[in-house]
Amino acid sequence: MKTSELYIFRDIAGDSLLVPVGEATQKLNGMIHLDDTAAFIWNQIDKAKNLDEIVEKIQEEYEVDPETARQDVYGFCLELYRREMILDVPEFKDVEILSDPTK
């Protein structure tokens, strides 16, 4: 599991942002603002072996129940994966990638 090199995470004045670079700027004009939970998940992706490891980290960090943590992590990561912002996610190996990222 890894984040795409076409999106760079930046913390600017307390705001967590994903900034597209290279060919990603053709798909996305602007930046993506992440809330605290989304930023936490993004920062775990390159470190984690799988999504369940991130679910555990979310539970530790935010003291949330397992089902809510799982829904949040899987839902957010699925959208990132379908838009090719994260790659090599074993849990999503059969998920279709969106050819049009605006959908």
C-alpha positions in Angstrom: 0.0 0.0 0.0 1.3 3.4 -0.9 0.3 7.0 -1.6 0.6 8.2 -5.2 3.7 10.3 -5.9 1.4 12.6 -7.9 -0.1 14.0 -4.7 2.0 15.6 -2.0 0.8 16.1 1.5 1.4 19.6 3.0 0.6 21.1 6.4 0.3 24.8 5.8 -0.6 27.0 8.7 -2.4 24.1 10.4 -4.3 23.1 7.2 -3.7 19.6 5.8 -3.6 19.7 2.0 -3.0 17.3 -0.8 -1.4 19.1 -3.7 -1.4 17.5 -7.1 1.8 17.5 -9.1 2.8 16.4 -12.6 0.1 14.8 -14.7 -2.3 14.9 -11.7 -2.7 18.6 -12.3 -4.5 17.7 -15.5 -7.1 15.9 -13.5 -7.4 18.2 -10.5 -7.1 22.0 -10.6 -6.5 23.1 -7.0 -5.8 21.4 -3.8 -7.7 19.0 -1.5 -8.3 20.0 2.1 -8.2 17.1 4.5 -9.8 17.2 8.0 -7.8 15.8 10.9 -9.1 12.2 10.5 -8.4 12.1 6.7 -4.9 13.6 7.2 -4.2 11.0 9.9 -5.3 8.2 7.5 -3.3 9.6 4.6 -0.2 9.7 6.8 -0.7 6.0 7.8 -1.0 4.6 4.3 2.7 4.4 3.5 3.5 2.9 6.9 0.7 0.3 7.2 0.6 -3.2 5.7 -3.1 -3.2 5.2 -6.3 -1.2 5.9 -7.0 -3.1 9.1 -3.8 -1.8 10.6 -5.0 1.8 9.9 -8.4 0.9 11.5 -6.5 -0.1 14.6 -4.5 3.1 14.6 -7.7 5.2 14.2 -9.3 3.4 17.2 -6.2 4.2 19.3 -6.0 7.8 18.2 -9.7 8.7 18.3 -11.2 6.2 20.7 -13.9 5.2 18.2 -15.7 1.9 18.0 -14.3 -0.7 15.6 -17.2 -0.6 13.1 -17.1 3.1 12.8 -13.4 3.1 12.4 -13.6 0.4 9.7 -16.3 2.2 7.8 -14.4 5.5 7.8 -11.1 4.0 6.8 -12.4 1.7 4.1 -14.8 4.3 2.7 -12.1 7.1 2.5 -9.4 4.8 1.2 -11.8 3.3 -1.4 -12.4 6.8 -2.9 -8.7 7.6 -2.9 -8.0 4.2 -4.6 -10.6 4.7 -7.2 -9.1 8.0 -8.1 -5.6 6.5 -8.1 -4.4 8.7 -5.2 -3.3 5.6 -3.3 -2.0 2.4 -4.9 -1.5 -1.3 -4.2 -4.3 -1.8 -1.7 -4.8 -5.5 -1.4 -8.3 -5.1 -0.1 -9.3 -3.3 -3.3 -7.6 -5.5 -5.9 -10.9 -6.1 -7.7 -12.2 -2.5 -7.5 -12.6 -0.6 -10.8 -10.5 2.6 -11.1 -12.4 5.6 -12.2 -11.3 6.8 -15.6 -12.9 10.2 -15.0 -11.9 11.5 -11.5 -14.7 14.0 -11.4 -17.3 11.2 -10.9 
